[in-house]
Amino acid sequence: MATKKGALAYKDFVEGIKKLEPEEQLSLVELISVRLKKLISGKKKKHSIMELAGLGAEIWKGVDAQEYVRNERSSWG
C-alpha cells in the first residue's frame, strides 16, 4: 500500500523484503550497513592533538619555569 504518490510506507518495505530471495535480502542488509557506516562516521568529528595547545595556560601564568623546576627537584631529596 503506497501512501503518497510514489512514496512507500515502512510496512510496504517490510512486505517487499519478505518477497526477496535470501541472497537478495542479505545484499540489501549489506547495502544498508555500508550506508549507515558512512553516515555515522561522517558525524564523528576527528580531533587533533594540536587542539590541546595552550590548554591550562592560565594555571602557569606568572610562574617562572626554571624556579618551579628548581623547587620541585629540591623537594625530592
Buried (B, 14 or more C-beta within 10 A) or exposed (E): EEEEEEEEEEEEEEEEEEEEEEEEEEEBEEEEEEEEEEEEEEEEEEEEEEEEEEEEEEEEEEEEEEEEEEEEEEEEE
